Amino acid sequence: MERIKQKIREFLGHFFKKAEINDEDNIYELGYVNSLFAMQLVMFIEKEFSINIGNNDLDLNNFSSINAISEFIEKKKSS
């Protein structure tokens, strides 16, 4: 799971260069996310981790933090 978290950190780092985001920080509450970025994040996850994200998966809780995203990816890959 650490490899997944590292890839997510790298992706977020491209967009939030000056921010230091901890794994448990809610990126929505911190104000870093807009609708365009949310779609870029979904597309990155689908491509990078070879998973399909359906409409039922588009719950903010799945994408709120590095921990939540990595747990979501693990769950999708195991199903």
Secondary structure by P-SEA (a helix, b strand, c coil): caaaaaaaaaaaaaccccccccccccccccccccaaaaaaaaaaaaaacccccccccccccccccaaaaaaaaaaaaac
